[in-house]
């Protein structure tokens, strides 16, 4: 968690937040491993006909090697098995992962102005959705 998120934006969750969400029904965590070492994770939840990718994290040394894409595809498959018709996520507008999400068939459906605070000011949050099924 701590190595995957830039501390300047405060996007990493603390242990209490993670334990709290994982105690809720229909919330699941998927790990990516390389040679039995965890290199990434996806934290997700399902509600009615939608699933949300809450956090996607990959160790910096494992980025651009397909780990994040594999976690997205696994999350989409798991969400569809649970009955979700679409997968949602929210991302900082200047996050380089937006290109990955667009390649993974996500499209912008909303925007929250000045939602994230960073070292040089406020940033919008973009809500993305991917149809399932």
ZIRAKA-V973366 format. One record per helix or strand of 3 or more residues. SS is the DSSP state (~ for helix, > for strand). FROM is the first residue (numbers start at 1). TO is the last residue. If there is no record, write none. Layout:
[[SS & FROM & TO] [SS & FROM & TO]]
This chain:
[[~ & 15 & 22] [> & 27 & 34] [> & 37 & 47] [> & 50 & 58] [~ & 60 & 62] [~ & 67 & 81] [> & 86 & 92] [~ & 98 & 103] [> & 107 & 118] [> & 121 & 131]]
